[in-house]
Amino acid sequence: MTTPTQQLSAAGVSIWLDDLSRSRITSGNLASLIETRTVSGVTTNPSIFQAAIGNADDDSYQEALAALAADGADADAAIFALTTDDVRNAADIFRPVYDATGGVDGRVSIEVSPDLAHDTAATIEEAKKLWATVDRENALIKIPATKAGLPAITEVIAAGISVNVTLIFSLERYAEVIDAYLSGLEKARAAGIDLGTIHSVASFFVSRVDTEVDKRLTAIGSEAALELKSLAGVANARLAYELFEKEFAQDRAADLVAAGANVQRPLWASTGVKDPALPDTLYVTELVAPGTVNTMPEKTLEATFDHGVVSGDTITGAYAGAHDVFDRLAAVGVDFADVTQVLEDEGVEKFIVSWHDLQSTVSAALAATPEDAR
C-alpha cells in the first residue's frame, strides 16, 4: 500500500523538508526521510540555521566552532562556513535524487543574508559567493522577491546559477518574479550558457496570508467577513498556479523552453498550519497540482505521512472559487495589496532578527571556546 507522501509525489508534488541541521545529516535522519517519507529536497532560511546552531542540546557544531575560533574567524565568517558546509553535505546526500530526476529535485537551498534584501548589488555578489563556495550543482540560492531582489534574480540566473525566489505573497509580485526569471534566461542564452543547467522555484507563502487576513476579517466582524476566514491562503496559491500556467504558455517562455530552459516551478512555502482549528495537512492536500513543490516543516511532513488524504489535483479545477474568495474579500473591505506588503516587510524583518540572533549566538560560542580546544 502506498503512503500519502508517495501518493503526493505521484500526483506531481515534490516534497521538500523545510529544515536542516548538522545532526540531521550526520545521524542519517536526512537519508532516512528520503527513503521513508519521499523527501526529495531541503530548504533553509536564517531562522532554521539559528534554531540549529543555537540549539544548546546539539553539540554537532562544537568541533567546527572550535576550529573556526582557532583560525580567528568572526561570527559572519563562521556562519558562512557552517551553513555552506551543511548545505554542501546535504546536497551530496541528495545527489542520487538529483541524478534520478534529471536535476529537477535533489535540491538544497541556502539564502543570501537578509541584511541584503534591499541591496541589489550586494545580493548578486553574495549569491555568486554562496554558489561558488557550496560548489554543488544541485544547490539553489535563495533570493527574496523584494523590489531590489528582482534585478538580482535576473543577474544571478543570467550567470547560470539556479535560484529559489523566496518571500512571494502577491500575484503582482509573482508576475514580476516570472519576468525576472525569463529575463535572466534570455541573458544566459545570449551569453551561450546551457539553459538546461539552470533551475528555479518561486516560493509562494501560504499560511502567513491566512494569519494576516484572518486578523483583519476578525476585526471587521461581519458575518460575510467571518465566513471568509482561512480561505485566502489557499485561494491565493491557487491563483498563483493559474498565473504560472498562463505565463509559461506564452510565446516568450515557450521559446526559451524550446531552447532547453526549465520552467520555474511554483513552490508552496509556509505550509505549517498556524490555526489549531484547521486540519494540520490543509496547505498540503489543498494545493496538489503537477509540477509543484511543497516545502514542509517536519511536523507537517509527519502529519501528511500519517493521515494526509491525497485526492489528486486540487488546484486547477478550483480557479473560479479562488477568484470568488478574492471578490468577497474586497467586498468586505480587505485591502489585499496592503496585506501582502505588510507580509513582505514582516518576512524580511523576521529573517533579519533571526540572522542577528544567529550572529550573537555564534559570536558568543566562538568567544567561549576553551583555548585548549582551539
N, C-alpha and C positions, 0 to 999 in steps of 0.2 A: 504494500500500500504506500502510495506517495505521501510525503509530508506536505503541509501547507506551504512551506518555503520552496519545496520542489515544484509545487503547482504554480506558485508565483513566478518562479523562474521560467517555467514552461509557457506562461502567459506573456512572456516578453519583458518582464521586470527584472533588472539586475539588482540584487540585494547587496548593498554595501554597509559595512559596520561604521557607525559614526563614533569611533573611539579607537585609541591606540595608546599603548604603554609598553615600556621595555619588558615588563613582566609578562604581558600577553605574548610577546614574541618569544622570549626565552623559555617560557613554561610549556610551549606547544599549544596554548589555548587558541591562538590565531589559526594555526594549521587545522586544529580540530573544528573550528567554526566553518572553515571552508568545506571540510568533509561532511559535517553533520547538519549544518544549517544553510548550506548552499550560498554561503557568503562569497562574493566574487570581487570585493574591493573594500577599501577603507578610506574614510575621510577624517581629517583632523582640523582643528582650529586652535586658537590660543587658549580657549577655556579648557579644551581637552588636555593639552600639554601642561597647563597649570595644575589640573587635577592629578595628572600622572606624576610629574616631577615633584609636586608639592605634597604628595601623599606620604605622611610620616610612617605609615606601615609598610611602605615599599622601599626596600634598600637596594633595588636593582640599579639605581643610578649612582650609588656611593663611590664605587671604584672609578667610574668615569669622571665624576666630580673631583675626586682626589687628584687624578691625572691632570685635569684641566687647571686645578688650583696650582699644582706644581709647575705648570707651564706659564703661570701668571695670567691666565685668561680672565677677562672681566665677565660680567653677567651676560652681556649681549653675545659675546663670542662663545661662551659656554652653552647658552640656549641654542645658538645656531648649530653648534657641533652635536649636541644631544639630540635635537629634533631631526636633523638631517640624517644622523646615524640610524635613528628609529625608522624613519621613512625608507631609507635605503634597505635596511634589513627586512622590513615588511614587504617591500617591493620584490625582494628575492624570493620570499615565501609565496608571493602571488604570481611569480613568473610562469609557472605551468598553466595557470588560468589565462594569463595574458596570451601565451602562445596558442592555447586551445581555442581562444575566441578571436584570433586574428587581431589582437590589440584593442579590442573593444572593452573588455573587462580586465581584471587583474590589476587595477589601478589603485595607487595610493596618493592621496592629496596632501600637500603642505602649503600653508598660507603665508603670503608676504606679511610683514609686520603691520598690524592695524594702525600703527602710528603714521603709516604712509598712505592711508586711504584717500587722502585729498591731495596727493603729490604724484602727478603722472610720471615724471622723470625718475623719481626715486623708486616708484613701484616697478617700472621697467627694469631698472638696474638690479633691484633685489630679486626679481623673478628670474632673471638670467643667472644670477649668482646661485640661487637655490637649485635651479635646473642643472647647472654645471657641477655643483657640489654633490647633490644626490646621485647624479650620473647614472640614472636608470631610465630607460625609455618608457617604462610603464608608470612613471610618476606623472602627477598633474600638479601644476602650480595654481594655487587659489588666489584669485584677484577679486576684490569686492566690486560690485556693479554700481559704484558711485559715479558721479559725473567725471571725476578725474580718473576713475578706473577704466572708463570706456576706451579712450585713446591708448591706454596702456595695454588693454586686451588686444587691440588691433596690432600694436607693435610687437608684442610677445608672440602672438600667433604668427605674424609675418617672419619672425626669426626661427620658425619651425618648432616652437615649444608648445606642448599640449597644456591646456588651461581648463581649470574648473572655475567658472564665474560664480561667485557667491553673493549672498545677501540681495536676491532679487525678490521684490514684493509686488510690483505693479506690472500690468500688461504693457504700459507705455515704456517703462524701463527695459522690459524684456525684449521689446521690438528693437530698442537701441542696442541691446546686447547681441542680438542676432546680426544686426547690421555691422557691429564691431567685429564679430567673428568672420563674416563674409568679406569684409574689407581686409582683414588680416590674411585670409586665404588668397585673395586677389594679389596682394603684395608678395606673398610667398611664391605664388605661381610665377609672377614676373621675375622673381629672383632665382627661379629654377629649382626651388625646393620641392621634393616629392610630397604632394598634398596628402597622400595616403598615410604618411607618418604622423600627421597632426590630428589629434583628437581633442574634443572639448565636450564638457557638460555645462548646462546652465542650471544653477541651483535655485529653485523657486521655493521660498519658505512658506510653510503651511500653517502650523499650529499657532504661530505668533500672530497671524492675521486674525484668527478667531479670538485670541485673547484680547486684542485691542478693539476689534469691532464689537465683541460681546460686552465689553465695558461701556461702550457708547450706547449700545442698544438698551442696556440696563438703566442707564441714566435717562434715556428718552422715556422708557417705561410704559409705552402704549402697548396694547395687545398686538398690533401689527408689528411693532418693533421686536417684542419678546418672541414672537413666532419665528424670527429670523436668527435667533441665537444658534451658534455652532454650525452655521451653513456657509459662511463666507469663505473660510479657508479652502474647503474642498471645491467650491464653485470657482474660486479664483484660479486654482490649479488646473481645473478642467478647461477653463478658458485659455490658460497658457498653452495647454496642449493643442487646442483648436488653432491658436496663433502659430504654434510650431508647425502644424500640418500645412497651414496656408502659406507661410513664408518659405518653407523648404520645397513647396511645389512651384514656386515662382521661377521664371527663366533664369534669373541671376544665380540662385542656389543650384538649380538643376544643371546649369552649365559647369559649375565647379564640381559637383558630384560626378558628372560625366568625365571630368578630368582627373578623377581619382579621389576627390575630397570626401571626408566623412561628414554626415550631418552632425549638428551639435545637439546631443540628446538632452531632453528635459530631465532634471533630477529633482525629486521631491525631498526637501530638507526640512528640519524641524518637524519631524513626524512623531515625536513622542507626545502623547495626549496630555494636556495640562489640566483639563477639567475632569475630575474623577467621576463625574456623572456620565461621561461619554465612554463608548466602547474603547478599550485600550488598543485596538487594531484599526480604528477608524481611518487614520490617514495612510493606511496601507491598503486595506481591502476596497476602499472607495476611490483609489487612484491607480487602478490597474489598466495599463494600455501597452501595446508593443513599443519597444524601443525606448523605454524609460528606465530610470534608476530610482530606487528608494533607499536613502541612507538612513539607517535606524540606530538609535541608542540600543544597547544590549537588552534593556527591559522590553522594548517594543519588539525586537527581534525574537526574544523568547516567547512573548505573548503570541506573536504571529505563528511561530513554530508549534505552539501548544494548542491554540484554538482558533487561529485565523481561518475564515471561510472565504476561499478564493473562488469567485464565480465568473471568471473571465473578464473581459473588457468592461470596466465600469465608468469609462470616461467618454468615449466617442458617441455614445448614444444619449448622453446627458447634457449636451451643449445648450439646448433650449431651456432646460431647467436652471442651468447655471446663469444664463442671461437674465432669466426671470428673477433670480435671487438678487442680482445687482440692480435691476429695475426697482425692486421693492426696497432695497437698502437706500437708494436715492430718494424714494418717495417718503420714507420715514425720517429723512434728514441726515443720513450718514455721509459725510464727506470722505469718500474713499481715497481721493488723491492726498488728503491730509493724513489719513490713516497710514498710507504706505510711506509717506515722507517721515512721519514720526517713527515708524518701524525701522527704516533705513538708518536714521540718525541714532536711534537706540541700539541697533545692532552693531554699528561701528563702535559706539561708546562702550558697550558691554565687552567687546573684544579688546578694546584699549585697556579697560580696567583689568581684565584677566591677564593681559600682557604685562602690565606694570606690576601686578601681583607676582607673576612668574619671575620678573626681573628681581624683585625683592627677595623671593624665596631662594633663587639661585645665588644671588649675591651673598645672602646670609650663609648658605651652605658652603660656598667657597671660602668664606672667612672662617667658618667653624671647622674646616678640615684640619685635623691634627698635623703638625709638622712631620711626624714620622710616617704619616700615610701619604705624604706628597712625594 
